[in-house]
């Protein structure tokens, strides 16, 4: 792979608030463990907003409750990804997929960058969007983020994205650090900035509810968001213990049997129905 000019920010990577400063183009790795941008997978996806979703490999969090660990924990988990795909090639793929009969039937109308955490591949994503809009100037884009990006990176995202889905794991810093390995302060700062200055781009704030872990975070998070603007959209996500279930099989029944019992009753009563 040629070291395209648009990847030069990876020479001293400060895209997220870890600000590792490593030279990823020379194979150095920071918290996210990624070198060059890598696509884990891509597919038409019905979850709102309906889209052609690009799952980028790697993440700057190490969540104990990871929902997409097969993608987020690359390259250390041994799973395979598509690897580096040229920005132009991926742009052509995205535009073609969104023009397909399947996409039209689904109502997919945008590229959705997810992961993992797409922030760690921001220069690449910016280039993919630029190439795609050469082919389809009115193309919509969604950026799905955990919010742990620098203010400069956030401003770059807001320049090209049509919509943004924004995860907030916890309000209190101690809880956020325990769950993700990162501080909640930049996340709350960026959430406030979006709510104040880019709420037209906000698809929703999303809060994953983990029974007995972050339940007490819900009220302060809702108060925080309401203080910005009471009309801002919020979605609560149900927790699935898939990561611990797969990675720590020895302990799974002891840890999660009480939760599974309650979950099964709820599922039978359709409380988790979408």
Secondary structure, DSSP 8 states (H G I E B T S, - for coil): ----GGGGGGGG--SBTT-----GGGT---TT---S--EEEEEEE-SSS-EEEEEES--S---TT-SSHHHHTTTTT-----B---HHHHHHHHHHHHTSHHHHHHT--EEEEESS-GGGGHHHHHHHHHHHHHH-TT-EEEEEE-S-B-HHHHHHHHHH-SEEEEE---SSHHHHHHHHSS-SHHHHHHHHHHHHH-TTTEEEEEEEE-TTTTTTHHHHHHHHHHHH-TTS-EEEEE---HHHHHH-GGGHHHHHHHHHHHHHHHHHTTTT--
